[in-house]
């Protein structure tokens, strides 16, 4: 499954738009990470545990979007976007969405 952030896929002609494909996940921090990252926050530098958590969440949301697109019979997803938001204290949602399309 190909994903692009553009309206078209280079070298391909879009035949049909199937609708919005989407996938999301909600991830929560844990106490162990909070303690170590709080120390890092004081001393400065990247909060690697949180970066890894969000990377995992983005990957999971993209895979779920791909599954949704496949279930529609799509060849690709165009105009892909990723958003994140805090939905609870310590929990963040990541959603991936775009337009599922077929090629000629």
FIFIMAR-467886 format. One line per field, with one value per residue: residue in one letter; z, y, x of N, C-alpha, C, CB in turn. Coordinates in Angstrom, 3 decimals. Glycine has a CB too. Layout:
<nodes>
rest [A;...] .
n.c3 [Z;...] .
n.c2 [Y;...] .
n.c1 [X;...] .
ca.c3 [Z;...] .
ca.c2 [Y;...] .
ca.c1 [X;...] .
c.c3 [Z;...] .
c.c2 [Y;...] .
c.c1 [X;...] .
cb.c3 [Z;...] .
cb.c2 [Y;...] .
cb.c1 [X;...] .
</nodes>
This chain:
<nodes>
rest [X;X;X;X;X;X;X;X;X;X;X;X;X;X;X;X;X;X;X;X;X;X;X;X;X;X;X;X;X;X;X;X;X;X;X;X;X;X;X;X;X;X;X;X;X;X;X;X;X;X;X;X;X;X;X;X;X;X;X;X;X;X;X;X;X;X;X;X;X;X;X;X;X;X;X;X;X;X;X;X;X;X;X;X;X;X;X;X;X;X;X;X;X;X;X;X;X;X;X;X;X;X;X;X] .
n.c3 [0.000;-0.943;0.365;0.132;0.606;-1.161;-3.783;-5.882;-7.213;-8.341;-11.702;-11.789;-12.635;-11.217;-10.780;-9.299;-6.437;-3.238;-0.762;2.658;4.276;7.399;10.485;13.886;17.117;20.657;23.015;26.159;28.622;30.934;34.463;35.051;32.775;33.020;35.304;34.575;32.335;33.419;34.860;32.720;31.520;33.248;33.023;30.352;26.797;24.401;24.883;24.775;25.322;25.127;22.490;21.164;21.939;20.628;17.984;17.675;17.995;15.757;13.672;14.151;13.771;11.035;9.923;10.603;9.118;6.574;6.585;6.675;4.201;2.475;2.972;1.594;-0.944;-2.038;-3.903;-3.104;-0.760;-0.781;-0.062;2.651;6.117;9.430;12.777;16.180;19.547;22.934;24.937;27.423;30.746;30.370;28.227;24.707;21.507;18.252;14.943;11.648;8.366;5.095;1.549;0.081;-2.873;-6.213;-8.943;-12.504] .
n.c2 [-1.177;2.107;5.302;8.755;12.249;13.988;15.043;13.306;10.296;9.950;8.938;7.368;7.010;8.149;6.364;6.086;7.517;6.338;7.124;8.227;6.901;5.700;5.514;4.971;5.340;5.107;5.994;5.623;7.170;5.723;5.224;4.690;5.690;8.369;9.215;8.947;10.603;13.034;13.717;14.018;16.179;18.222;18.374;18.800;18.123;15.554;13.900;10.880;8.480;9.302;10.184;7.747;6.444;7.999;7.618;4.873;4.981;6.535;4.808;2.622;3.821;4.473;1.898;0.872;2.603;1.776;-0.834;-0.214;1.081;-1.039;-2.716;-1.386;-1.812;-0.327;0.978;2.791;5.498;8.843;12.302;12.051;12.553;13.237;13.490;14.524;14.385;15.270;13.245;12.416;12.696;12.126;10.473;10.074;10.555;9.395;9.978;8.828;9.736;9.824;9.952;7.154;5.507;4.131;2.863;3.332] .
n.c1 [0.865;0.648;1.429;0.932;1.565;0.658;-1.684;-1.716;-0.218;2.975;3.431;1.175;-2.271;-5.151;-8.069;-10.453;-11.990;-12.343;-13.149;-12.646;-9.892;-8.908;-7.091;-6.447;-4.883;-4.499;-2.216;-0.613;1.418;3.799;4.441;7.163;8.498;7.708;9.084;11.844;11.876;11.153;13.410;15.197;13.980;14.608;17.386;17.722;17.595;16.643;13.553;13.634;12.195;9.540;9.538;9.920;7.582;5.622;6.428;5.933;3.154;2.394;3.218;1.517;-1.006;-0.812;-0.614;-3.119;-4.699;-3.925;-4.964;-7.694;-7.964;-7.278;-9.443;-11.378;-10.638;-8.588;-5.768;-3.923;-3.261;-3.942;-3.087;-2.338;-2.515;-1.375;-2.331;-2.177;-3.346;-3.965;-5.881;-6.482;-5.215;-1.955;-2.387;-2.346;-3.802;-3.214;-3.961;-4.255;-5.050;-6.536;-7.269;-8.602;-7.731;-8.119;-6.148;-5.901] .
ca.c3 [0.000;-1.044;0.994;-0.254;1.172;-2.305;-4.338;-6.902;-7.078;-9.583;-12.593;-11.696;-12.935;-10.268;-11.434;-8.459;-5.038;-2.483;0.514;3.649;5.033;8.660;11.529;15.060;18.316;21.854;23.815;27.450;29.266;32.166;35.592;34.894;31.768;33.543;36.249;33.854;31.433;34.248;35.124;31.452;31.284;34.078;32.522;28.938;25.823;23.844;25.724;23.843;25.601;24.573;21.031;20.744;22.150;19.554;16.737;17.666;17.799;14.350;12.850;14.355;13.117;9.587;9.569;10.697;7.961;5.430;6.684;6.302;2.754;1.836;3.074;0.582;-2.261;-2.522;-4.325;-2.423;0.002;-1.098;0.904;4.001;7.210;10.781;13.838;17.532;20.555;24.272;25.222;28.862;31.409;30.095;27.053;23.451;20.337;16.950;13.866;10.277;7.459;3.731;0.587;-0.539;-4.315;-7.081;-10.149;-13.778] .
ca.c2 [0.000;3.329;6.501;10.003;13.447;14.792;14.677;12.280;9.422;10.088;7.792;6.636;7.738;7.766;5.950;6.296;7.885;5.423;7.708;8.464;5.772;6.251;4.612;5.719;4.606;5.924;5.474;6.293;7.106;4.936;5.879;4.563;6.674;9.715;9.540;9.162;11.742;14.239;14.041;14.510;17.489;19.166;18.515;19.166;17.072;14.882;12.960;9.750;7.513;9.854;10.160;6.363;6.172;8.638;6.945;3.633;5.341;6.923;3.598;1.839;4.530;4.307;0.521;0.742;3.302;0.885;-1.914;0.360;1.300;-2.356;-3.240;-0.674;-2.182;0.752;0.742;3.767;6.552;10.143;13.383;11.485;13.493;12.686;14.456;13.964;15.217;14.691;12.970;12.177;13.005;11.096;9.677;10.813;9.871;9.706;9.534;8.961;9.678;10.264;9.487;5.861;5.586;3.032;3.306;2.795] .
ca.c1 [0.000;1.437;0.878;1.585;0.947;0.235;-2.991;-1.531;0.949;3.737;3.426;-0.089;-3.502;-6.207;-9.302;-11.624;-11.818;-13.190;-13.541;-11.596;-9.319;-8.393;-6.640;-5.995;-4.486;-4.301;-1.103;-0.452;2.736;3.779;5.100;8.614;8.928;7.506;10.166;13.104;11.754;11.132;14.818;15.740;13.391;15.355;18.753;17.681;17.815;15.479;12.823;13.642;11.120;8.310;9.692;9.687;6.159;4.866;6.783;5.148;1.748;2.225;3.317;0.297;-2.113;-0.641;-0.946;-4.572;-5.236;-3.692;-5.954;-8.981;-7.916;-7.327;-10.812;-12.166;-10.124;-7.717;-4.389;-3.066;-3.939;-3.359;-3.370;-2.228;-2.251;-1.265;-2.616;-2.141;-3.985;-4.057;-7.291;-6.590;-3.958;-0.956;-2.748;-2.426;-4.319;-2.644;-4.837;-3.770;-6.182;-6.306;-8.261;-8.303;-7.943;-7.685;-5.459;-6.422] .
c.c3 [0.000;-0.383;0.446;0.392;0.080;-2.819;-5.367;-6.564;-8.395;-10.403;-12.587;-12.029;-11.989;-11.034;-10.604;-7.047;-4.228;-1.148;1.459;4.309;6.299;9.594;12.706;16.167;19.461;22.685;25.096;27.938;30.454;33.232;35.469;33.905;32.302;34.472;35.490;32.938;32.198;34.578;33.869;31.164;32.072;33.478;31.056;28.039;25.371;24.854;24.890;24.085;25.032;23.048;20.491;20.871;21.016;18.196;16.599;17.390;16.349;13.440;12.950;13.668;11.600;9.145;9.625;9.543;6.715;5.429;6.252;4.786;1.995;1.857;2.079;-0.830;-2.867;-2.963;-3.575;-1.588;-0.293;-0.060;2.348;4.993;8.513;11.772;15.176;18.485;21.888;24.569;26.700;29.472;31.171;28.886;25.823;22.352;19.124;15.917;12.533;9.373;6.087;2.843;-0.057;-2.022;-5.012;-8.308;-11.365;-14.191] .
c.c2 [1.232;4.472;7.689;11.169;14.389;14.297;13.559;11.440;9.525;8.796;6.985;7.560;7.247;7.507;6.342;6.676;7.077;5.977;7.837;7.154;6.374;5.140;5.434;4.775;5.601;5.248;6.298;6.145;6.163;5.621;5.831;5.565;8.084;10.127;9.840;10.377;13.060;14.682;14.629;15.917;18.564;19.440;18.923;17.986;16.442;13.926;11.702;8.748;8.008;9.886;8.769;5.996;6.764;8.034;5.649;3.923;5.748;5.705;2.756;2.497;4.390;2.892;0.296;1.466;2.432;-0.262;-1.422;0.558;-0.025;-2.922;-2.569;-1.046;-1.156;0.241;1.643;4.701;7.850;11.171;12.891;12.578;12.711;13.805;13.750;14.940;14.494;14.473;12.679;12.523;11.861;10.235;10.550;9.932;10.325;9.139;9.809;8.858;10.223;9.697;8.200;5.962;4.292;3.649;2.694;1.586] .
c.c1 [0.905;0.689;1.642;0.844;0.465;-1.117;-2.899;-0.306;1.722;3.733;2.146;-1.259;-4.588;-7.493;-10.523;-11.210;-12.819;-13.679;-12.352;-11.188;-8.721;-7.961;-6.167;-5.567;-4.366;-3.223;-0.997;0.977;2.635;4.622;6.619;9.163;8.798;8.636;11.450;13.023;11.667;12.551;15.450;15.229;14.123;16.729;18.809;17.961;16.519;14.863;12.591;12.522;9.798;8.372;9.407;8.213;5.323;5.188;6.003;3.672;1.493;2.262;2.049;-0.896;-2.023;-1.002;-2.458;-5.263;-5.091;-4.702;-7.334;-9.046;-7.990;-8.742;-11.751;-11.731;-9.192;-6.350;-3.420;-3.931;-3.198;-3.789;-3.308;-1.845;-2.169;-1.552;-2.495;-2.806;-3.959;-5.533;-7.539;-5.245;-2.971;-1.254;-2.877;-3.004;-3.521;-3.586;-4.160;-4.990;-5.790;-7.401;-7.798;-8.655;-7.569;-7.028;-6.116;-5.620] .
cb.c3 [1.241;-2.517;2.564;-1.805;2.085;-3.433;-4.968;-8.305;-6.752;-9.272;-12.250;-10.284;-14.429;-9.187;-11.679;-8.436;-4.814;-2.242;1.163;4.712;4.183;9.344;11.020;15.562;18.097;22.676;23.011;28.491;29.718;31.910;36.897;34.452;30.480;34.273;37.251;33.038;30.544;35.542;35.590;30.296;31.652;35.512;32.710;28.653;26.388;22.575;26.245;23.924;27.123;25.127;20.623;21.575;23.506;19.533;16.678;19.010;18.753;13.932;13.273;15.854;13.513;9.181;10.508;12.040;7.763;5.460;8.126;7.037;2.371;2.531;4.493;0.780;-3.190;-1.441;-5.827;-3.447;1.563;-2.515;0.629;4.035;7.292;11.033;13.667;17.981;20.150;25.357;24.385;29.184;32.930;31.273;27.295;23.041;20.147;16.786;13.940;9.921;8.032;3.232;-0.481;0.159;-4.899;-7.488;-10.100;-14.896] .
cb.c2 [0.003;3.666;6.436;10.161;14.170;14.742;15.888;12.916;7.914;10.497;6.912;6.027;7.549;8.869;4.442;5.045;9.428;4.159;6.872;9.475;4.965;7.129;3.675;6.652;3.833;6.097;5.515;5.724;8.529;3.501;5.231;3.163;6.529;9.803;8.377;7.920;11.576;13.995;12.779;13.561;17.482;18.629;17.222;20.265;16.021;14.132;13.574;9.043;7.268;11.265;10.608;5.396;6.741;10.127;6.668;2.891;6.485;7.922;2.766;1.669;6.021;4.628;-0.462;1.291;4.657;0.325;-2.464;1.702;2.057;-3.325;-3.050;0.836;-2.414;1.803;0.960;4.576;6.235;10.600;13.988;10.336;14.598;12.057;15.090;13.662;15.569;15.614;11.798;10.688;13.245;10.224;8.923;11.339;10.147;9.131;10.239;7.861;10.463;9.829;10.551;4.687;6.731;2.097;2.940;3.863] .
cb.c1 [-0.980;1.751;0.970;1.626;1.931;1.298;-3.641;-1.386;0.531;5.175;4.538;-0.268;-3.929;-6.425;-9.292;-12.500;-12.012;-12.452;-14.632;-12.067;-8.218;-9.451;-5.521;-7.098;-3.141;-5.639;0.245;-1.435;3.230;4.294;4.668;8.976;8.110;6.177;10.395;13.468;10.531;10.334;15.605;15.368;11.912;15.499;19.501;18.672;18.721;15.857;11.460;14.955;10.985;8.058;11.109;10.543;5.696;5.147;8.294;5.299;1.344;3.315;4.532;0.014;-2.112;0.803;-0.226;-5.071;-4.526;-2.249;-6.014;-9.214;-6.634;-6.362;-11.344;-12.043;-11.255;-7.541;-4.249;-2.216;-3.966;-3.771;-4.752;-1.186;-3.356;0.152;-4.033;-0.682;-5.434;-3.382;-7.770;-7.003;-4.177;-0.816;-4.051;-1.042;-5.838;-1.193;-6.219;-2.683;-7.370;-4.904;-8.527;-9.097;-7.148;-8.891;-3.970;-6.385] .
</nodes>
